[in-house]
Amino acid sequence: MDMQLKNRLALVTGSTAGIGLAIAQGLAAEGARVIVNGRTQEAVDRAVRSIAEATGNKPLGFAGDLSDAAQAEALVRAFPNVEILVNSLGIFEPKPFEEIPDADWRRFFDVNVLSGVRLARMYLPAMRRADWGRIIFISSESGVQIPVEMVHYGVTKTALLGVSRGLAETVAGTGITVNSVLPGPTKSRGVTDFVDALAQGDEKTFEQVEKEFFENIRPTSLIKRFASPEEVASMVTYLASPLASATTGAALRVDGGVVKSAF
């Protein structure tokens, strides 16, 4: 299927690894001009090479911490006409609620929420002038079912659902769509590192830890495994395309059935 994305300018934040990298590669494979973002030039260059080798379409790059307003402003000056904004930048960290200080709450909101809000605000005027645009927030099933092991992370992902719906209402009647995507447990770099550490500590294989995770921590999963970043990227690539023009204000789950709801 042709996603009609050829030459569309797309920014994917936090796209040097995991879900963000898979999204950037998926968009590049469809012919989009993709801007890869990460905190360091080394990571950005590595992702650019990887995507170019996989797709034959060499992305652009921007190294910078987009939770910082000044660096976000520099990005917008460098690329003022982004048509597709995928807010994939995010951090997570398991920590008991009583041990989460104010500073961690602020850091998680700056990275997971405000970075995307800021970029959406900055790019919206150009999208309005063109009467076309796509804004996608990468939320999580943790925004619906707050994980006890990282409440602060879950709350930031809940916030993205509200931002996404509110912004979609703001651009009603235009050619701009705004949606959020809710991955479930996904085999991203951070998750892989976390599970590998658990496996080594308990002298178990990755597969054994994965099985126990879905038996004990996410028992409602219907696929009983971690999703791949590419499975999430497929949904995002579709939402970014003109083919998804009637999908807006929605929260779309790629959660493997973890959320026990038909809606």
Buried (B, 14 or more C-beta within 10 A) or exposed (E): EEBEBEEBBBBBBBBBBBBBBBBBBBBBBBBBBBBBBBBEEEBBBBBBEBBBEEBEBBBBBBBBBBBBEEBBEBBBEEBEEBBBBBBBBBBBBEBEEEEBEEEBBEBBBBBBBBBBBBBBEBBBEBBBEEEBBBBBBBBBBBBBBBBEBBBBBBBBBBBBBEBBBEBBEEBEEBBBBBBBBBBBBBBBBBBBEBBEEBBEEEEBEBEBBBBBBBEEEBEBBEBBBBBBBBBBBBBBBBBBBEBBEEEBBBBBBBBBBBBEEEE
